[in-house]
């Protein structure tokens, strides 16, 4: 008499991350499958969610040093119909990448309506990138952000609205950084003039109100 024990092969594995893990982000995500396993590593687990056969772990990025290898283990245990318990662990190594340094240079925080706004910036890469990618946005409360430009400086010929000017800079490792400047646009005074009747003229001069 032969006894056959049938069980499904265990193959826990980490899935490639679609986004880089950058040092200026508060959290990062690791993805493994099949769902149901336990993740261990040097940073704290905030939460996890299951999508299809995958388990997504939201991790705390606080305290992880830049450009340092960190090892995470995904342990998965399976019990077959006969009660046989099998465990297998998958391992991955992550590095927290550095990010560009960005600053909007000094500017006037108040301008008059229709006045020209000029914003200049300073930015430097930390990964050797020679061509940083710049994007300027205008943010007004209650409205979607509007893209204004893609160079290191920005000129608005006729100021109209109060809001935030946001500069976003990417480097080659896909990490980015932002700086924000708020500019208040002061409305121009409205001048109304009205010519009174001849009875209100003095020495031939019209009186304006």
C-alpha positions as CSV (number, residue, x, y, z in Angstrom):
1,X,0.0,0.0,0.0
2,X,1.4,3.4,-1.0
3,X,0.4,6.6,0.7
4,X,0.5,9.8,-1.3
5,X,0.6,13.2,0.5
6,X,-0.6,15.9,-1.8
7,X,0.1,19.6,-1.0
8,X,0.4,22.8,-3.0
9,X,3.9,24.2,-3.4
10,X,4.7,27.3,-1.4
11,X,6.3,30.1,-3.2
12,X,6.0,33.4,-1.2
13,X,7.7,36.3,-3.0
14,X,8.0,40.0,-3.0
15,X,6.7,41.9,-6.0
16,X,8.8,44.7,-7.6
17,X,7.9,48.1,-6.3
18,X,6.5,50.5,-8.8
19,X,7.7,53.6,-7.0
20,X,11.1,54.4,-5.5
21,X,11.5,54.6,-1.7
22,X,12.7,58.2,-1.1
23,X,14.1,59.7,2.1
24,X,11.7,62.6,2.2
25,X,8.5,60.5,2.2
26,X,7.0,59.5,5.5
27,X,5.9,56.0,4.4
28,X,6.6,53.4,1.8
29,X,4.9,50.2,0.6
30,X,6.1,46.7,0.2
31,X,4.0,44.1,-1.7
32,X,4.2,40.3,-1.3
33,X,2.1,37.3,-2.2
34,X,0.3,35.1,-1.5
35,X,-1.6,37.1,1.0
36,X,-1.7,35.8,4.6
37,X,2.0,35.9,5.4
38,X,3.9,37.9,8.0
39,X,6.4,40.6,7.3
40,X,9.4,41.4,9.5
41,X,12.1,44.0,9.1
42,X,13.8,47.1,10.6
43,X,10.9,49.5,10.3
44,X,7.4,49.6,11.9
45,X,4.3,48.3,10.1
46,X,1.6,50.9,9.9
47,X,-1.1,48.8,8.2
48,X,-1.7,46.3,5.5
49,X,-4.4,45.6,2.9
50,X,-5.2,42.6,0.7
51,X,-5.8,43.1,-3.0
52,X,-6.4,39.9,-5.1
53,X,-3.6,37.5,-4.2
54,X,-1.3,40.2,-2.9
55,X,-0.7,41.7,0.5
56,X,0.3,45.4,0.6
57,X,2.3,46.6,3.7
58,X,2.4,50.3,4.6
59,X,5.7,50.9,6.4
60,X,7.1,53.7,8.5
61,X,10.1,55.4,6.8
62,X,11.1,57.2,10.0
63,X,14.7,56.5,11.1
64,X,15.9,54.7,8.0
65,X,19.2,56.1,6.8
66,X,19.8,57.1,3.2
67,X,21.6,54.6,0.8
68,X,21.7,51.9,3.5
69,X,20.6,48.3,2.7
70,X,17.7,47.0,4.8
71,X,16.5,43.4,4.7
72,X,12.8,42.4,5.0
73,X,11.4,38.9,5.3
74,X,8.0,37.6,4.3
75,X,7.1,34.4,6.1
76,X,4.3,32.2,4.8
77,X,2.9,29.1,6.5
78,X,0.6,26.6,4.8
79,X,-1.2,23.5,6.3
80,X,-2.4,20.8,3.9
81,X,-5.4,18.6,4.3
82,X,-3.3,15.9,6.2
83,X,-2.2,18.5,8.7
84,X,1.4,18.8,7.4
85,X,2.7,22.3,8.1
86,X,5.1,23.9,5.6
87,X,6.8,27.3,6.0
88,X,8.9,29.3,3.6
89,X,10.4,32.7,3.8
90,X,11.2,35.2,1.0
91,X,13.7,38.0,1.5
92,X,14.1,41.4,-0.2
93,X,16.6,44.3,0.3
94,X,15.5,47.9,0.0
95,X,17.5,51.2,0.0
96,X,16.1,54.6,0.9
97,X,17.1,56.9,-1.9
98,X,18.2,60.5,-1.6
99,X,16.2,63.3,-3.1
100,X,16.9,66.7,-4.8
101,X,17.2,69.9,-2.8
102,X,14.9,72.6,-4.0
103,X,14.2,76.2,-2.9
104,X,12.2,79.0,-4.4
105,X,14.4,82.1,-4.1
106,X,13.3,85.2,-2.3
107,X,10.2,86.9,-3.8
108,X,7.6,89.6,-3.0
109,X,4.7,88.0,-1.1
110,X,2.3,90.8,-2.1
111,X,1.9,92.3,-5.6
112,X,-0.7,94.5,-7.2
113,X,-3.1,93.1,-9.7
114,X,-1.8,93.1,-13.3
115,X,1.8,93.3,-12.0
116,X,4.4,90.9,-13.3
117,X,5.5,88.0,-11.0
118,X,9.0,86.5,-11.5
119,X,10.1,83.4,-9.5
120,X,13.5,82.0,-9.6
121,X,14.7,78.7,-7.9
122,X,17.8,76.9,-6.7
123,X,18.0,73.1,-7.1
124,X,20.6,70.4,-6.9
125,X,20.6,66.7,-7.5
126,X,21.9,64.1,-5.0
127,X,22.3,61.2,-7.5
128,X,24.4,62.9,-10.1
129,X,21.5,63.9,-12.3
130,X,22.6,66.4,-14.9
131,X,19.1,67.2,-16.2
132,X,16.6,67.9,-13.4
133,X,12.9,68.0,-14.4
134,X,11.1,71.1,-13.2
135,X,7.3,71.6,-13.0
136,X,5.6,74.8,-11.7
137,X,2.0,74.6,-10.4
138,X,-0.5,77.2,-9.3
139,X,-2.7,76.1,-6.4
140,X,-5.9,78.0,-5.5
141,X,-8.1,76.7,-2.7
142,X,-11.1,74.8,-4.1
143,X,-9.7,74.3,-7.6
144,X,-7.4,71.7,-9.3
145,X,-3.7,72.6,-9.6
146,X,-2.7,74.3,-12.9
147,X,0.6,73.6,-14.6
148,X,2.4,76.8,-15.4
149,X,5.9,76.0,-16.6
150,X,8.7,73.5,-16.9
151,X,11.9,75.5,-16.3
152,X,13.9,76.7,-13.3
153,X,12.2,80.1,-13.3
154,X,8.7,81.3,-13.9
155,X,7.2,84.6,-15.1
156,X,3.6,85.6,-14.8
157,X,3.0,88.7,-16.9
158,X,-0.3,89.8,-15.3
159,X,-1.0,88.7,-11.8
160,X,-4.6,87.9,-11.2
161,X,-5.2,85.6,-8.3
162,X,-3.9,85.0,-4.8
163,X,-2.6,81.5,-4.3
164,X,0.4,79.2,-3.9
165,X,3.1,78.7,-6.5
166,X,4.5,75.1,-6.2
167,X,7.8,74.0,-7.7
168,X,8.3,70.3,-8.1
169,X,11.7,68.9,-9.1
170,X,12.5,65.3,-10.1
171,X,16.0,63.7,-10.5
172,X,17.0,60.5,-12.4
173,X,16.3,58.1,-9.5
174,X,12.6,59.3,-9.7
175,X,12.7,60.9,-6.2
176,X,11.4,64.5,-6.1
177,X,11.1,67.4,-3.8
178,X,8.9,70.5,-3.6
179,X,9.0,74.1,-2.4
180,X,6.0,76.4,-2.1
181,X,5.6,80.2,-2.2
182,X,2.3,82.0,-1.4
183,X,1.7,85.3,-3.2
184,X,-1.2,87.6,-2.4
185,X,-2.5,89.7,-5.3
186,X,-4.0,93.0,-4.2
187,X,-6.8,94.3,-6.3
188,X,-6.4,97.7,-8.0
189,X,-8.6,100.5,-6.6
190,X,-11.7,101.3,-8.7
191,X,-12.0,105.0,-9.6
192,X,-15.4,106.3,-10.7
193,X,-15.8,109.8,-12.1
194,X,-19.1,111.7,-12.8
195,X,-19.5,115.1,-14.3
196,X,-22.1,117.2,-12.4
197,X,-24.5,119.6,-14.0
198,X,-23.5,123.1,-15.0
199,X,-25.1,124.5,-11.8
200,X,-22.3,122.9,-9.8
201,X,-19.4,124.3,-11.8
202,X,-17.1,126.9,-10.2
203,X,-15.2,129.3,-12.4
204,X,-15.8,127.1,-15.4
205,X,-14.3,123.9,-13.8
206,X,-16.4,120.8,-13.7
207,X,-16.6,119.0,-10.3
208,X,-15.9,115.3,-10.3
209,X,-17.1,112.8,-7.9
